Amino acid sequence: MITFRQTRARRERSRAWSAVSSSSQAGAAADAGRARLAGLAARAGGRTLVLTVAPVAVVVAWCAVPLRTDAAGGAERLNFWFFLVFYYGTYNAVALALVTQIFRVYALTWWPRAVSGVLANVASWLGALALGALAHALGTGVERHPMAWTALTLLTLLLPVAVSFVVIQRHHRRTLARRAAAPNEQRPLMATSAEWRAPASYRRFLWFCASFLLWHAALAAGEYLASAYIATLPHSTRDELFYVYLWIFIVNALSLAAGWVVSARINSWPLQYVYTLYFFTTYFIFYRNLFARLESPEQVVLLQLSTSLGVALVYPLRMARWVYRLLACVCRWGDDYPYDAYARQLGRAFFLRNKAEN
């Protein structure tokens, strides 16, 4: 057999759009740090230290810092600036780092090419703190509502998605303009009109943006349910079960939708792992917060027993083929999401659920 191979030297190309997959903006020090971290995580003991011990130690140390309060009218209130910088500022910084790392998993950077990643993240973080400080300085009283801070966090987390969408959309329009000006004989022979107008990479990026909306919805729903739960204390056991199972339904529905988007439309196993772990971690954060406010040990036992039995019954039921066929009919799944992929995702979700709980 005679084969032909193109033997030109590989050279780096400078792309016209800014959401790129290269790490040219990272210096040698950052590359060396990632290499050391990867070498440490390559060993079992190192993985345990990096993925389990270190995050828990950091969170425990952060929670151990005493709250700074001010005396006002005979009552103590949390110092606003301490809350803004140390508590909310740390929360937002971690959330922005998570968004940036998700973009890196997808092999994109969300900031414009004219600025660095550090500058873009710091500017977004300072912008969120400035809006919170402005609301406090104007005496609007908005800062006393928990959902206002949730909305500010969601606005901060949506900014990277919006910036990257604008950049990619501008590049896509320039590409369409060039293709529209090209004669018909320059089009690929087997390209359909849809592929000519919107490449598969562009459609995957749109689905990637849509997946962010799903996990933002999970965060907003958890915060809203937590606020509604606290505002209506005390609760009966029936109310506790209602809040718990409503939250279970919401987070599982959003996780299922995000899993389908990432698996069938984006086709990225690393993103699917990250998203599934995120949804279950978010679920257990609000779930444990609810447990901390139960009225009696009997409610704790009943809720724990009901949720444990639910897990033991629901997961085997969801693995049944007739359940898959029902979901495929309702969700209009096609050949791009067969039963084997569904079963793998469900088994992986069960593993990550236990990991997030522990």
Residue pairs with C-beta under 8 A, 6 or more apart in sequence:
16 171
16 174
17 113
17 167
17 168
17 170
17 171
18 109
18 111
18 112
18 113
18 114
18 167
19 108
19 109
19 110
19 164
19 167
19 168
20 108
20 109
20 113
21 107
21 108
21 109
23 30
23 31
25 109
25 116
25 117
26 117
37 50
39 46
40 46
40 49
40 50
41 47
41 50
41 51
62 90
65 86
67 78
67 79
67 82
68 78
68 79
68 82
69 76
69 77
69 78
69 79
70 76
70 77
70 78
70 79
80 136
80 143
84 129
84 132
84 133
84 136
85 129
88 129
88 132
88 149
89 125
89 129
91 153
92 125
92 128
92 129
92 153
92 156
93 125
95 153
95 156
95 157
96 121
96 124
96 125
96 156
96 157
96 160
97 121
98 278
99 110
99 157
99 160
99 161
99 212
100 110
100 117
100 121
100 160
102 212
102 271
102 274
103 109
103 110
103 160
103 164
105 268
105 270
105 271
105 274
106 208
106 266
106 268
106 271
108 164
108 205
109 117
110 120
110 160
110 161
110 163
110 164
111 117
111 119
111 120
111 121
111 160
111 163
112 120
112 163
112 167
115 123
120 163
124 156
124 159
124 160
125 156
127 156
128 152
128 153
128 155
128 156
131 152
132 143
132 149
132 152
135 142
135 143
135 148
136 143
142 148
143 149
146 223
146 226
146 227
147 223
147 224
147 227
150 219
150 220
150 223
150 224
153 219
154 216
154 219
154 220
157 212
157 216
158 212
158 216
161 209
161 212
164 209
165 209
168 202
168 205
172 198
172 202
176 197
179 187
179 196
187 196
188 196
203 265
204 265
204 266
204 267
207 261
207 265
207 266
208 266
208 271
210 261
211 258
211 261
211 262
211 266
211 271
211 275
214 254
214 257
214 258
214 261
215 254
215 258
215 275
215 278
215 279
215 282
217 254
218 250
218 251
218 254
218 255
218 279
218 282
219 282
221 247
221 250
221 251
221 254
222 247
222 251
222 282
222 283
222 285
222 286
223 286
225 243
225 246
225 247
225 250
225 286
226 286
226 289
226 290
229 235
229 243
229 290
229 293
230 293
232 239
233 293
234 295
235 243
235 295
237 298
237 299
237 302
240 290
240 294
240 299
240 302
240 303
241 302
241 303
241 306
243 290
244 287
244 290
244 303
244 306
244 307
245 310
247 283
247 286
247 287
247 290
248 283
248 307
248 310
251 279
251 280
251 282
251 283
254 279
255 275
255 276
255 279
255 280
255 349
258 275
258 279
259 272
259 275
259 276
259 345
259 349
260 331
260 333
260 337
262 268
262 271
262 272
262 275
263 272
263 337
263 341
263 345
264 333
264 336
264 337
264 341
272 345
272 348
273 348
273 352
276 345
276 348
276 349
276 352
277 352
277 355
277 356
280 349
280 352
280 353
280 355
280 356
280 357
281 356
283 356
284 356
284 357
291 300
291 303
294 300
294 303
311 353
315 346
315 350
317 323
318 346
319 343
319 346
319 347
321 339
324 339
324 342
324 343
327 333
327 342
328 337
333 342
